[in-house]
């Protein structure tokens, strides 16, 4: 089914193996825009939300705790040349609950310069930490369960010492 930006839709995890696929047209997004995907909680269901490109390649995937909502933030859609300007959101969960619905909402916004852009879980998709000749940089990111974030530092024109500081929220081991 189609879903539009800022227009909530409703679905169900109605049976074992049920996967709802939502099609999002992204041709109106500008460079630097990102997407935030939010799925409301379903009682007793551990939801899985997956964001894919037009060819079905997974960009971001997250599974929440039973009865908890799932949010994917800062997704920078990528469209390969010649591919349609659509992306897909897949929603599934376990165990099924045919009596309670979820609501899916997708919003767009301009990503901040110091904000990570998903997906950045592979070396070829790492977010840059430094642009040009800058000597320092900072990046804000979010980690969902099991997530990996990768960042790339451009080469320095001369020998330098590298200091890395990672500030994690309380209770999170990085």
N, C-alpha and C positions, 0 to 999 in steps of 0.2 A: 504494500500500500504506500501511497505517497504521503510524505510529511513535509510541511513547510516551516521555515524559520519562524520562531516565536508563536507557533500555532500548536498547542498541545494536542496530542492524540492519545487514545486509550486502547489498551490491549489486555489480553489474558494469557497466563501460562496455564492453559486449560487441560493438558494431558502430558504424560511422560514423553519427552522428546519434542515437545512443541517449541518451535522457533518462529517468532514473528520477525519479518524482514520489512524494514521501512526504507523507502527510497527518497533521498534528499537531493534536489537540484541545487548546485552550488555555483552556477554560472554568474550570479550577481555578486559574489564575494570579491573584494579588492585585495591586492597584495598586502600582506601583513594582517589580514583578518584571520581570526581563529574561531573555533566552534566550541561551545560547552554543551554537553549532552547530559541530561538529568532524567533518571527514571525513579519514580516514587516507589516506596517499599510495598511489598505484598506480604501479608501475614504468613509466617512460617516458610517463606520461599527464599532461597539463596539465588538472587538474580545474577545473570551473566549478561553483560552488555559488550558487544563487539562492533567496532567501527571499521568498515572496509572501503576500498576504492571501487571504481566501476568494474574492475576485473575480478573482484572478490578477494583481493589480497588484504589480509588483516593488517590494519594500521595500529589499532589500540584495542585491548581487551581487558576487562576487569570483572571479577566475580566478588559480590558482596557477601556479607554475613546473612544468615537467615533472618528475614523480617527487616532488613536494612535497605535504604535506597542506594543507588549506584550513580556516581557522577564522574564523567570524563571531562577534563578541562583542557583548554589550550590546544585543541587539535588544529593543526594547519593542514587543510586538505591539499593533496597533491594529485594532479591530473597528468598522466602521461600523454605525450603528443598522439593525437588521433583517437583518444579515448573519450567517451561521453563525459560531460561535466556533471556527473552524479556520484554520490557516495551512498553507502548503505549502513543502516544501524540494525543489528540483529539483537533481539531480546529473547532470552530463554531463562529457565530456572528449574530448580529442583528442591523439594518435591512440587508437583503441580498443585495449583489451587484454583479451580475453575469458578469459584465464587467471589474472588477478589481481583479487581483490576489494577493495573499500573497505569501511570500517565507518563508519557515520554514528551519532553520538551527540549528543543534544540535552539540555542541562541547563538548569535554571532556578535563579535566585538573585535576591535583593534587590539592586537596583542602588544603589550608593553615591550620596550627594547630589552629590558632585563628579565623578561619572562620566558621560560622554556616554551618550546613549541613541540607538541607531540605529533607524530611518533619520533622519539629520539632514543630508541632502545638498541639500535645497531650502529656500527661504526660509520656506515655510509649515510646515516641520518642524524649524526651527532649535532647538537646545537653549538654554534661558535661562541666562545667566551671573549674573544678579543677581535676587534676589527681594525685592520691596518696597523698603524704604529702605536696604538694605545698600549700603555704599560700595565694597566690594571683593568679588571672587569669583575662584574658580579652577575649572578644569574639566580633567579628565584624559580624553584620547581616544586612539584608535588609528587609524592610517591603513593600509589595505591598498593594494595596487597600484591606482592610478587613483582612489582614493577622495577624496571632497570632504566636509569637515565644516563645518557652518554653526552659528554661535552667535548668540544675540540678547541684547542688553543693554537692559533696561527703561529708560525715560526717567528722567533725574535731575530732582528737583524744582527744582534751580537749576543755574546755569552750573557746569561742572566741566571739569577737564583729564582726559583719558583716557590712561592708560599701559597698553600691551599688551605682554606678554612671552610669547613662544612658545619653549618648550624642546623641541627635537627630539633624538631619539637620534643618536648619531654616524653620519655618512654619509647622513642624510636631509635633503633640502632642502625647506623649507617656504615 
